């Protein structure tokens, strides 16, 4: 008997065409899309998160988009619970769950079944972020080496995101993040990951720059000013608004940066984030994965979508399941 899969995922760095590929699959397979994005879960964070349009969401069911507001903080643990339930629910309708996004920690939480993830105190998170702002990644790494040498030895000294996470965990809980990892097991669901990889960084940087210009043309500034007006200046401390794009544009809206500086910082931060995402993807340890170099033209995306469909149908759907 062939090995079966319960879902597929489309994972990749910022502006790699993940959503475009998923929407193409909707024309070829009966699917429902589950967003893997820590910003798109929030109402009102539309342009900066490159959220699928209402027309796109109307053409195929999307999940975990606009499910909470900024009065709360959505966690990886909540994503894990929701994802497990959605897989069962979508399968019950005879459709294939398709995870799509770039918050790779969320997919790792699902695949490693990270139950009882540590809760980070807001004050601790802010103190770690301040340490990073004042002393850079070297300062965060040095602090982690003193407070949690086990995790410091496991992480790259320049991986600022994961270093900050590990330091915040040990300061909030008094325990190493490694202890939480050890207490987990694999998910009961089997998936097939399709990884979109950036090989031409210079070409991709042009795409990032075009995306930033597109966001501004769509009204990103007005979106950010609306957030400040609705929630007040203190909303900038919310984790979602520390994400790339919102962080820089809010500083511009508050008068601390010029627009040209904000745009340049967005581009630099986006490029650095893509590099970190690629580090994750190049070390992805799911045995069921297929990597593809990023494509840039419509024919390339069509060919890629057909490859995904053929792979899914070869896996276990010879009896007609997930075929149109």
MITOR-594501 format. One record per residue (C-alpha): x, y, z; residue in one letter; residue number from 1. Coordinates in pm, whole numbers. Each point is the difference from the previous one (the first is absolute). Layout:
BEGIN
<atom <X,Y,Z>,a,NUM>
...
//
This chain:
BEGIN
<atom <0,0,0>,x,1>
<atom <123,347,-87>,x,2>
<atom <82,241,276>,x,3>
<atom <-273,257,43>,x,4>
<atom <16,366,87>,x,5>
<atom <-251,211,191>,x,6>
<atom <102,342,-127>,x,7>
<atom <253,187,-206>,x,8>
<atom <179,323,84>,x,9>
<atom <140,273,-223>,x,10>
<atom <280,168,191>,x,11>
<atom <240,268,-109>,x,12>
<atom <150,337,83>,x,13>
<atom <-167,336,-44>,x,14>
<atom <-119,76,-357>,x,15>
<atom <72,-349,-133>,x,16>
<atom <-343,-52,-156>,x,17>
<atom <-147,-235,260>,x,18>
<atom <-354,140,-17>,x,19>
<atom <10,15,-378>,x,20>
<atom <92,-369,-16>,x,21>
<atom <-270,-97,249>,x,22>
<atom <-267,185,-199>,x,23>
<atom <114,-178,-317>,x,24>
<atom <-39,-333,179>,x,25>
<atom <-360,91,81>,x,26>
<atom <-74,-22,-374>,x,27>
<atom <149,-349,-17>,x,28>
<atom <-90,-166,331>,x,29>
<atom <-283,26,256>,x,30>
<atom <189,183,276>,x,31>
<atom <-41,236,290>,x,32>
<atom <285,230,99>,x,33>
<atom <126,42,355>,x,34>
<atom <205,316,49>,x,35>
<atom <336,-45,171>,x,36>
<atom <57,365,83>,x,37>
<atom <36,157,342>,x,38>
<atom <-120,341,-124>,x,39>
<atom <-290,-94,-230>,x,40>
<atom <-189,-142,298>,x,41>
<atom <-71,359,110>,x,42>
<atom <-285,213,-128>,x,43>
<atom <113,328,-151>,x,44>
<atom <351,-114,-92>,x,45>
<atom <-73,-47,-368>,x,46>
<atom <245,174,-230>,x,47>
<atom <308,-45,215>,x,48>
<atom <-60,-374,32>,x,49>
<atom <-73,-47,-373>,x,50>
<atom <-327,-160,104>,x,51>
<atom <-196,-172,-280>,x,52>
<atom <-271,228,-139>,x,53>
<atom <-366,-57,78>,x,54>
<atom <-51,-111,-360>,x,55>
<atom <277,-260,37>,x,56>
<atom <-142,-117,332>,x,57>
<atom <-340,-24,-162>,x,58>
<atom <131,-226,-276>,x,59>
<atom <135,-264,241>,x,60>
<atom <-52,-38,376>,x,61>
<atom <278,156,209>,x,62>
<atom <52,-61,372>,x,63>
<atom <182,178,284>,x,64>
<atom <-31,345,-159>,x,65>
<atom <-169,287,189>,x,66>
<atom <-79,-222,299>,x,67>
<atom <98,244,278>,x,68>
<atom <67,367,61>,x,69>
<atom <295,179,151>,x,70>
<atom <-145,-10,349>,x,71>
<atom <140,-354,24>,x,72>
<atom <322,-178,-94>,x,73>
<atom <-24,-310,-219>,x,74>
<atom <247,-276,88>,x,75>
<atom <159,-299,-168>,x,76>
<atom <-189,-221,246>,x,77>
<atom <-331,142,-123>,x,78>
<atom <109,-63,-357>,x,79>
<atom <83,-362,86>,x,80>
<atom <-342,-63,151>,x,81>
<atom <-180,167,-290>,x,82>
<atom <210,-178,-264>,x,83>
<atom <-66,-344,146>,x,84>
<atom <-373,65,4>,x,85>
<atom <-2,146,-350>,x,86>
<atom <176,-299,-153>,x,87>
<atom <-276,-229,124>,x,88>
<atom <-274,245,-93>,x,89>
<atom <123,61,-355>,x,90>
<atom <59,-369,-64>,x,91>
<atom <-357,-72,113>,x,92>
<atom <-115,210,-297>,x,93>
<atom <209,-209,-239>,x,94>
<atom <253,276,-53>,x,95>
<atom <376,29,40>,x,96>
<atom <132,236,270>,x,97>
<atom <269,228,-145>,x,98>
<atom <213,193,248>,x,99>
<atom <146,311,-158>,x,100>
<atom <227,262,152>,x,101>
<atom <335,106,134>,x,102>
<atom <-30,-18,380>,x,103>
<atom <210,-313,11>,x,104>
<atom <-17,-37,378>,x,105>
<atom <-372,-66,-39>,x,106>
<atom <58,-293,-236>,x,107>
<atom <274,-132,224>,x,108>
<atom <-244,15,293>,x,109>
<atom <-245,-212,-200>,x,110>
<atom <253,-254,-123>,x,111>
<atom <172,-40,336>,x,112>
<atom <-326,22,195>,x,113>
<atom <130,274,227>,x,114>
<atom <-255,-21,279>,x,115>
<atom <24,225,306>,x,116>
<atom <219,256,-169>,x,117>
<atom <145,255,239>,x,118>
<atom <-194,322,54>,x,119>
<atom <220,307,-26>,x,120>
<atom <-70,290,234>,x,121>
<atom <-49,329,-183>,x,122>
<atom <251,186,213>,x,123>
<atom <264,-266,-65>,x,124>
<atom <-63,10,-373>,x,125>
<atom <40,376,1>,x,126>
<atom <323,-18,203>,x,127>
<atom <150,-252,-242>,x,128>
<atom <-105,214,-297>,x,129>
<atom <163,302,165>,x,130>
<atom <319,-198,54>,x,131>
<atom <2,-88,-370>,x,132>
<atom <-58,363,-99>,x,133>
<atom <279,133,222>,x,134>
<atom <263,-274,-15>,x,135>
<atom <-92,-186,-317>,x,136>
<atom <1,-372,-61>,x,137>
<atom <340,-34,171>,x,138>
<atom <-146,133,324>,x,139>
<atom <-293,-240,-14>,x,140>
<atom <229,-294,-74>,x,141>
<atom <229,89,290>,x,142>
<atom <-294,23,241>,x,143>
<atom <-139,-333,-121>,x,144>
<atom <342,-165,36>,x,145>
<atom <1,104,365>,x,146>
<atom <-363,-85,82>,x,147>
<atom <-62,-300,-227>,x,148>
<atom <328,-136,-139>,x,149>
<atom <-175,-311,-136>,x,150>
<atom <-215,201,-242>,x,151>
<atom <286,240,-77>,x,152>
<atom <203,-297,-120>,x,153>
<atom <-284,-115,-226>,x,154>
<atom <-75,332,-171>,x,155>
<atom <202,196,-253>,x,156>
<atom <151,314,159>,x,157>
<atom <-164,216,-269>,x,158>
<atom <-349,-153,19>,x,159>
<atom <-151,299,182>,x,160>
<atom <-359,-119,-6>,x,161>
<atom <60,-338,158>,x,162>
<atom <258,137,243>,x,163>
<atom <-250,256,127>,x,164>
<atom <-267,-268,31>,x,165>
<atom <230,-230,200>,x,166>
<atom <111,281,230>,x,167>
<atom <-359,109,62>,x,168>
<atom <-100,-359,85>,x,169>
<atom <272,-53,258>,x,170>
<atom <-69,339,158>,x,171>
<atom <-376,-61,16>,x,172>
<atom <2,-362,114>,x,173>
<atom <340,-64,151>,x,174>
<atom <28,-298,-237>,x,175>
<atom <188,-55,-322>,x,176>
<atom <-201,-8,-320>,x,177>
<atom <170,-334,-60>,x,178>
<atom <-200,-147,290>,x,179>
<atom <-326,89,-172>,x,180>
<atom <124,-149,-325>,x,181>
<atom <99,-328,164>,x,182>
<atom <-344,-49,152>,x,183>
<atom <-170,-7,-340>,x,184>
<atom <-58,-271,-258>,x,185>
<atom <-88,-20,-368>,x,186>
<atom <-341,97,-129>,x,187>
<atom <-257,-270,-64>,x,188>
<atom <-47,150,-348>,x,189>
<atom <229,-63,-293>,x,190>
<atom <72,283,-238>,x,191>
<atom <192,73,-316>,x,192>
<atom <192,328,-3>,x,193>
<atom <71,196,-317>,x,194>
<atom <280,248,66>,x,195>
<atom <48,302,-227>,x,196>
<atom <364,103,15>,x,197>
<atom <165,326,-102>,x,198>
<atom <326,-58,-184>,x,199>
<atom <41,335,-176>,x,200>
<atom <8,245,293>,x,201>
<atom <61,305,-220>,x,202>
<atom <-304,-75,-215>,x,203>
<atom <-211,-68,304>,x,204>
<atom <105,331,156>,x,205>
<atom <-152,176,-300>,x,206>
<atom <-327,-186,66>,x,207>
<atom <12,107,365>,x,208>
<atom <48,361,-106>,x,209>
<atom <-294,-26,-240>,x,210>
<atom <-215,-147,275>,x,211>
<atom <79,291,232>,x,212>
<atom <-92,251,-270>,x,213>
<atom <-320,-193,-68>,x,214>
<atom <-94,3,367>,x,215>
<atom <39,378,11>,x,216>
<atom <-212,42,-313>,x,217>
<atom <-272,-217,154>,x,218>
<atom <-24,227,304>,x,219>
<atom <239,-147,255>,x,220>
<atom <61,339,158>,x,221>
<atom <-373,55,53>,x,222>
<atom <-32,-348,149>,x,223>
<atom <272,73,256>,x,224>
<atom <-135,344,86>,x,225>
<atom <-340,-162,52>,x,226>
<atom <151,-248,246>,x,227>
<atom <160,280,201>,x,228>
<atom <-326,194,6>,x,229>
<atom <-210,-301,102>,x,230>
<atom <229,-159,258>,x,231>
<atom <224,285,111>,x,232>
<atom <378,36,-13>,x,233>
<atom <52,-283,250>,x,234>
<atom <-111,-254,-262>,x,235>
<atom <351,11,-150>,x,236>
<atom <112,-234,281>,x,237>
<atom <-226,-279,-130>,x,238>
<atom <210,-285,-146>,x,239>
<atom <-184,10,-335>,x,240>
<atom <88,366,-45>,x,241>
<atom <366,-74,56>,x,242>
<atom <-8,-203,-321>,x,243>
<atom <185,127,-304>,x,244>
<atom <-192,269,-180>,x,245>
<atom <-224,105,286>,x,246>
<atom <292,83,226>,x,247>
<atom <159,232,-255>,x,248>
<atom <-320,161,-128>,x,249>
<atom <-126,72,351>,x,250>
<atom <326,178,81>,x,251>
<atom <-55,210,-310>,x,252>
<atom <-362,71,95>,x,253>
<atom <116,110,346>,x,254>
<atom <241,244,-161>,x,255>
<atom <318,-176,114>,x,256>
<atom <116,-97,-351>,x,257>
<atom <-39,146,-347>,x,258>
<atom <-183,-207,-260>,x,259>
<atom <321,-64,-192>,x,260>
<atom <170,-132,315>,x,261>
<atom <-300,-219,83>,x,262>
<atom <-1,-149,-350>,x,263>
<atom <373,-68,11>,x,264>
<atom <-26,-163,344>,x,265>
<atom <-291,-215,-121>,x,266>
<atom <208,-122,-293>,x,267>
<atom <305,-75,213>,x,268>
<atom <-206,-174,270>,x,269>
<atom <-194,-201,-259>,x,270>
<atom <321,-116,-166>,x,271>
<atom <144,-103,335>,x,272>
<atom <-321,-181,91>,x,273>
<atom <5,-192,-328>,x,274>
<atom <353,-109,85>,x,275>
<atom <-117,-129,340>,x,276>
<atom <-297,-179,-157>,x,277>
<atom <230,-165,-252>,x,278>
<atom <221,-120,286>,x,279>
<atom <-306,-171,152>,x,280>
<atom <-105,-152,-332>,x,281>
<atom <346,-124,-89>,x,282>
<atom <2,-187,333>,x,283>
<atom <-359,-122,-24>,x,284>
<atom <-5,-349,143>,x,285>
<atom <-334,-136,-115>,x,286>
<atom <74,-320,-193>,x,287>
<atom <-294,63,-233>,x,288>
<atom <106,315,-182>,x,289>
<atom <62,123,-352>,x,290>
<atom <210,311,-67>,x,291>
<atom <-42,220,-305>,x,292>
<atom <193,305,-111>,x,293>
<atom <-210,314,-9>,x,294>
<atom <-166,66,-336>,x,295>
<atom <-80,345,-135>,x,296>
<atom <-234,-43,-296>,x,297>
<atom <-354,-127,-43>,x,298>
<atom <105,-312,-194>,x,299>
<atom <241,-90,277>,x,300>
<atom <-276,24,259>,x,301>
<atom <-237,-210,-212>,x,302>
<atom <266,-268,-43>,x,303>
<atom <71,9,373>,x,304>
<atom <-369,-34,84>,x,305>
<atom <-33,-298,-233>,x,306>
<atom <300,-163,165>,x,307>
<atom <-162,43,342>,x,308>
<atom <-327,-150,-124>,x,309>
<atom <173,-297,-162>,x,310>
<atom <203,-63,315>,x,311>
<atom <-308,11,223>,x,312>
<atom <-190,-238,-223>,x,313>
<atom <293,-241,-21>,x,314>
<atom <27,-16,375>,x,315>
<atom <-328,-161,87>,x,316>
<atom <-291,129,-195>,x,317>
<atom <-21,-262,-274>,x,318>
<atom <-364,-70,95>,x,319>
<atom <-109,343,-111>,x,320>
<atom <34,185,329>,x,321>
<atom <120,357,-53>,x,322>
<atom <-40,-7,-375>,x,323>
<atom <-215,217,-223>,x,324>
//
